[in-house]
Amino acid sequence: EFGDNDYQSAFKLCEEIINKYPDSAEAANMVNYKNEQLAGYLHISADELMGEYEANIVNADDKYTDKVVVISGTVSSIGKTNGDSNLVVLLKSNTFLACVQLNFNKDSTKAVADLREGSKITAIGNCTGKSGKQFIVFDGLNVMVEDCILLN
């Protein structure tokens, strides 16, 4: 699954093995394998990602849109959208109105519910660039990362 960029299925499978055989060599090997695979993805902070979008949206979209990224940052807000079907975590990004928006599905409810504003987190997801829509909540200014999985 990692080879096909299906990181969601790959992580689920890794976690199933780790949880089923927690003190085994297989679990230790799976942790190592998962970390090796993570190292192959682009790692970036929310500040860096937003900075690139602020500097040149065309270049940033070309570089990040439809790419799987491992993103880190500080939680500024936690909420829900789309009739409560998406869980949203906003990361601080050194801009006044915009931020990096991490969208999680309901499978991540427990992990997202345990977060607090000010927490430093790392997640993996598919960057879809700026949403292009400007609503009253200014989410059109946000850089969107979809289908996220919390890594810590």
N, C-alpha and C positions, 0 to 999 in steps of 0.2 A: 504494500500500500504506500509506503514512503516513496518508492520509485515512481508511482503514478501521481504523486503530490496529493494523495488521499490521506493527509495527516490525521484527520479525524478518525478514520477506521484504524489506522496504524496505532494511534495512541490508545484507542479503546482496547485493541488486541494486546498491546504491551501491558496495560494496566490490569487486564484480566489475568494474564500470566503471573504478574508480580503479586497480585492479591490472592491468587489461588495457591501459589507456592512461595509464600513470603520469605522463608529462611533457606531457600534452596539456591543451588548454583545457577539454575535456570533463571530465577528472579534476578540475581546479581548480573548475569549476562544480559538479561533484557534491559535492565537499567543502563548498563554500559552501551548497549546497542541503541537505545532511545537517545542517549546523550550524543552519540556519534552522529546519528541522523539529524538531530537538532543543529549540530555544528555546521551542517551543510546549507542551512537556510540563512538568508540575510538577517542580521541582527542590527537593530537600530533603536534609539531612544525616541520617545514621543517628541522631545524638544528638537532632536535632529530632523526627524521626519517633517514636522511642521515648519521648521526653518527652511528646508528644501522647497516645500510648497510655497512658502511666502516669498522666497527668492525668485522662483521661476516655476509656475504651475505646469507649463507645457513639458519642461524637462523632468519635473518630479512625476507627473502622470506617466510619461514614457518609461521612467525608471521603476516605478512602484506599482502601477495599476495592474491588477490581475497577477500579482506576485505574492507568494506566501512569505510572510515576514515574522520574525520573532521580535516583539516590541516590548520595551520596558518603560516604566514611568510611575508617576505618583497619582493616585486616584484623587480626582477632584469632585466626582459626583457618581451616584449609582441610581439607576432607575429602570423603567420599562417603556417600550414603545409598541406600535402596531397592535393595539388591542391586547397588550400584555403578552404577546407572543415572543417578543425579543427582550432580552435583558441587556441593559446598556451600562457600560462603565466609561466615564470620561476621564482622560488623562491630562494633567496639566502640560502645557506646551509653550509657555512663555509668550503667549499672545493675549490680547485683551478679550476678544469675543470668541475666538476659535479654539478648538482642542482636537485631540485625536480621540475618536469615538470607537470603542471596541463593542461589537455586537455579539452576544452569546445567545445560543438557543436554550430552551427550557431544560435541556439535559444538564446544564451547568448551574441550575438554581442553587444548589447547596453551596458550591464554591463561591458564587457571586454573593450570596446572602452572608457569607462569612467575612466579606471585605468591609473595610472602613475607609472613610475619607482620610487621606494622608498616607495610606498604605502604599508601599512600593511593591509593584507587581511586574510579572513578566507573563506574556501570553503569546500564542501563535495564532495567526489568522491570515485571511486573504485580503490584501489591501485593494480597495476599489476606488481609491482617490477621493477627491472632493465630491460630495453628493450632487452638486449642481442645483440644488433646490434651496431656496432661502425662505424659511418659515420664521415665525415670530421667535422661536427658540434658537435661531441662528444655526441650525444644524447644517445648512448649506455651506457654511464656512468650515465645517469640520472635515478632517481627513478620516475616511471610514475604513475600518478593518472588520471584515465580516467573518462569521463562522469561527469565532475565537474559542480557544481552549486555554484555560488558566494553567500556567506551568508551575506556579509556586503558591 
